[in-house]
Amino acid sequence: MNIKNKLITNGYVFALLATILWSGNFIVARDIRDIVDPFSLSFYRWFLATIILLPFAIVSLIKNIVIVKRHFIYLSIVSILGVSLFNTLIYIASHTSSALNLSIISITFPIIVIIISRAIFKEHIGINKFAGILIVLAGVLLLIIRGDISVLVNISFNIGDLWVLLAAISFAIYSILLRYKPKTLSMITFQLITFILGTIYLTPLYLMEFDTRIINEPTVTNTISILYIAICSSLLAFIFWNKSIELLGATKAGMIYYTLPIFTGSLAFIFLDETISYVHLFSILLIFTGIYITNKNKKEIL
């Protein structure tokens, strides 16, 4: 395997790891949503992630402080989009939107990446990519409706669905903007400064929620859940995701995100005793087929 192929393979591995960790976030967040308010959960998540990363990246941050100052506006924008807004909007939506609607809307993120990349950056969308997207969407949709087409007839949308759509748009723009990350800024430094800025920009919302905040006695389960979100779904997942985009680009990395329902369903089977049927298996086949077709290296016309 030559160096280029090895880097591409690593990019897909990083994207898969990030997606797996994020799938766990959906399950954990479902248990916590009635225990911790949305802004508070986001604040605790990123504050803890920052504290954990700080000892490993503070020296690098200090050495690169001039670069940080030079690109402060850019770093502020990506921090707001990827840290402050994305998961906060998901947490807000989980209180008013059904799980079915959340799933359908959240997987629009890679498509938004492709649309924005095409509209703004004139990124090429070939026949393979277009066909692969349709196949992946078919697999995801089949998984969400569990093979029952009548489910689609009864879908109704509410304000929570709008929050999820805004979250998907926010993360899509964040992923695209990562291509402009200063090359002289190491990934760990970039991660720390975006965590710090994202947490700072979340603080006013956290304080605003003070008078209505749900206060519960901490338990072992709740503590472990929040630590998982902070360490795995925040720190590790974002490091893996950003590295994947650095190696693959936003569009190809975004296609791996379509596997989210697969891992979420698997974790739900393990931890929530949910069943896995032939519908799940056929959906997995469709999703991976679509991803393979989308990322085939061949000359396309479109």
C-alpha positions in Angstrom: 0.0 0.0 0.0 1.5 3.3 -1.1 1.5 6.4 1.2 -1.5 8.0 -0.6 -3.7 5.0 -0.2 -2.6 4.6 3.4 -3.6 8.2 4.1 -7.0 7.7 2.4 -7.6 4.5 4.4 -6.7 6.3 7.6 -9.1 9.0 6.7 -12.0 6.5 6.4 -11.0 4.9 9.7 -11.0 8.2 11.5 -14.4 9.1 10.0 -15.8 5.7 11.2 -14.4 6.1 14.7 -16.0 9.6 15.0 -19.3 8.3 13.7 -19.3 5.4 16.2 -18.6 7.7 19.1 -21.3 10.1 18.0 -23.8 7.2 17.7 -23.2 6.6 21.4 -23.9 10.2 22.1 -27.5 9.8 20.7 -28.1 7.0 23.1 -26.6 8.7 26.1 -28.3 12.0 25.4 -31.7 10.2 25.3 -31.2 9.2 28.9 -30.0 12.6 30.0 -32.4 14.9 28.3 -34.8 15.0 31.2 -32.0 15.3 33.8 -29.9 18.1 32.3 -31.1 21.2 30.4 -29.8 21.6 26.8 -27.5 24.6 27.3 -26.3 23.2 30.6 -25.5 19.8 29.0 -23.6 21.4 26.2 -21.7 23.7 28.6 -20.7 20.8 30.9 -19.8 18.7 27.8 -17.4 21.2 26.3 -16.1 22.5 29.6 -15.0 19.0 30.7 -13.6 18.3 27.2 -11.5 21.5 27.4 -10.2 20.7 30.9 -9.2 17.1 29.8 -7.4 18.3 26.7 -5.8 21.3 28.3 -2.7 19.5 29.8 -1.9 17.9 26.5 -2.3 21.0 24.3 -1.6 24.1 26.4 2.1 24.3 25.5 1.3 24.0 21.8 -1.4 26.7 22.2 1.1 29.1 23.8 3.6 28.5 21.1 1.0 29.2 18.4 -0.7 32.1 20.1 0.4 34.5 17.3 -1.3 32.3 14.7 -4.4 32.0 16.9 -4.6 35.8 17.1 -4.1 36.2 13.4 -7.0 33.8 12.6 -9.2 34.7 15.6 -12.3 35.5 13.5 -12.1 32.2 11.6 -11.5 30.2 14.8 -14.5 32.0 16.4 -16.8 31.1 13.5 -15.8 27.4 13.4 -16.0 27.2 17.2 -19.6 28.6 17.2 -20.7 26.3 14.4 -19.1 23.1 15.5 -19.0 23.4 19.3 -21.4 26.0 20.6 -24.4 25.4 18.2 -24.4 21.9 16.7 -25.1 19.7 19.7 -26.9 22.4 21.6 -29.5 22.5 18.8 -29.7 18.7 18.9 -30.3 18.7 22.6 -33.0 21.4 22.3 -34.7 19.4 19.5 -34.8 16.2 21.5 -37.4 17.7 23.8 -40.0 18.4 21.1 -39.1 16.3 18.1 -39.7 12.5 17.6 -36.8 10.1 17.3 -38.0 9.3 13.7 -37.9 12.9 12.6 -34.5 13.5 14.3 -33.0 10.5 12.4 -34.4 11.6 9.0 -33.3 15.2 9.3 -29.9 14.6 11.0 -28.7 12.4 8.1 -29.2 15.3 5.7 -25.9 16.8 6.9 -23.7 15.1 4.2 -26.1 16.2 1.5 -25.9 19.7 2.7 -22.1 19.5 2.5 -22.3 18.4 -1.1 -24.9 21.1 -2.0 -22.9 23.9 -0.4 -19.6 22.5 -1.8 -21.2 22.5 -5.3 -22.9 25.9 -5.0 -20.1 27.9 -3.4 -16.9 26.0 -4.2 -18.1 24.5 -7.5 -17.1 21.0 -6.3 -17.7 18.4 -9.0 -20.6 16.0 -8.4 -20.3 13.0 -10.8 -22.6 10.2 -11.7 -21.1 7.9 -9.2 -21.5 10.3 -6.3 -25.0 11.2 -7.3 -26.1 7.5 -7.7 -24.3 6.6 -4.4 -26.1 9.3 -2.5 -29.5 8.0 -3.7 -28.6 4.4 -2.7 -27.4 5.5 0.7 -30.5 7.6 1.3 -32.6 4.6 0.3 -30.8 2.4 2.8 -31.1 5.0 5.6 -34.7 5.6 4.9 -35.5 1.9 4.9 -33.7 1.6 8.3 -35.6 4.5 9.7 -39.1 3.3 8.7 -38.2 -0.4 9.4 -39.6 -1.5 6.1 -43.0 -0.1 6.8 -43.9 2.5 4.1 -47.0 3.6 6.0 -44.7 5.2 8.6 -43.9 7.9 6.1 -47.6 8.8 5.7 -47.9 9.7 9.4 -44.9 12.0 9.7 -45.6 15.5 11.0 -43.0 18.1 11.6 -42.7 20.6 14.5 -40.3 23.3 15.8 -37.9 20.6 17.0 -37.4 19.4 13.5 -36.4 23.0 12.5 -33.7 22.9 15.3 -32.3 19.6 13.9 -32.2 21.0 10.4 -30.3 24.1 11.7 -27.9 21.8 13.5 -27.3 19.8 10.3 -26.6 23.0 8.4 -24.3 24.3 11.2 -22.2 21.1 11.2 -22.1 21.0 7.4 -20.7 24.5 7.2 -18.2 23.7 10.0 -17.0 20.7 8.1 -16.5 22.6 4.9 -14.7 25.5 6.7 -12.2 23.0 8.1 -10.4 23.0 4.8 -9.3 26.6 5.6 -7.7 25.6 8.9 -4.3 27.3 9.1 -1.8 24.7 8.0 0.7 25.9 10.6 -1.7 25.3 13.4 -1.5 21.7 14.7 -4.7 19.7 15.0 -4.4 19.4 18.8 -4.0 23.2 19.1 -6.9 23.8 16.8 -9.0 21.5 18.8 -8.2 23.1 22.1 -8.8 26.7 20.9 -12.1 25.8 19.4 -13.1 24.0 22.6 -12.2 27.0 24.6 -13.9 29.5 22.3 -16.9 27.3 21.9 -17.3 27.0 25.6 -16.9 30.7 26.2 -19.6 31.5 23.6 -21.9 29.0 25.3 -21.5 30.6 28.7 -24.1 33.4 28.2 -26.7 30.8 27.2 -25.7 28.6 30.2 -26.1 31.6 32.6 -29.4 32.6 30.9 -30.7 29.1 31.8 -29.8 29.5 35.5 -33.2 30.4 36.8 -35.0 27.5 35.1 -32.2 25.0 35.4 -33.1 21.4 36.3 -31.1 20.5 39.4 -30.7 16.8 40.2 -28.6 14.8 42.5 -25.6 13.4 40.6 -25.5 9.7 40.3 -22.9 7.3 39.0 -24.9 6.7 35.9 -25.4 10.4 35.1 -21.7 11.2 35.8 -20.5 8.4 33.5 -22.9 9.6 30.8 -21.7 13.1 30.9 -18.1 12.0 31.0 -18.7 9.8 27.9 -20.2 12.8 26.1 -17.3 15.0 27.1 -14.4 12.6 26.4 -15.7 10.3 23.6 -18.4 12.3 21.7 -16.6 15.6 22.1 -12.9 15.3 22.5 -12.1 12.0 20.6 -14.9 12.2 18.0 -14.0 15.7 16.9 -10.3 14.9 16.7 -11.0 11.9 14.6 -13.5 13.8 12.4 -11.3 16.8 11.8 -8.4 14.5 10.9 -10.6 12.6 8.5 -11.6 15.8 6.7 -8.0 16.8 6.6 -7.2 13.5 4.8 -10.4 13.0 2.7 -12.2 16.3 2.4 -15.6 17.2 3.7 -17.7 15.4 1.1 -16.1 12.0 1.3 -15.9 12.1 5.1 -19.5 13.2 5.2 -20.6 10.1 3.3 -19.3 7.9 6.2 -21.7 9.8 8.5 -24.5 7.9 6.8 -23.5 4.8 8.7 -24.6 6.5 11.9 -28.0 4.7 12.1 -26.1 1.4 11.7 -24.0 2.0 14.8 -26.8 3.6 16.7 -29.0 0.5 16.0 -26.2 -1.8 17.1 -25.6 0.0 20.4 -29.3 0.1 21.0 -29.4 -3.7 20.5 -26.6 -4.1 23.0 -27.6 -1.6 25.7 -31.3 -1.2 25.2 -32.3 -4.7 24.1 -33.7 -3.5 20.8 -34.1 -6.2 18.1 -32.2 -6.3 14.8 -34.3 -7.6 11.8 -33.7 -8.4 8.1 -34.6 -4.7 7.4 -31.5 -3.6 9.3 -29.3 -6.0 7.5 -30.6 -5.0 4.0 -30.2 -1.3 5.0 -26.6 -1.9 6.0 -26.0 -3.5 2.6 -27.5 -0.6 0.7 -25.6 2.0 2.8 -22.2 0.5 2.3 -22.9 -0.1 -1.4 -23.8 3.5 -1.8 -20.7 4.7 0.0 -18.6 2.4 -2.1 -20.1 3.7 -5.4 -19.9 7.3 -4.3 -16.2 7.0 -3.5 -15.1 5.0 -6.5 -12.2 6.6 -8.3 -13.3 6.8 -11.9 -13.9 9.5 -14.5 -17.4 10.8 -14.2 -19.7 13.0 -16.3 -22.2 15.3 -14.6 
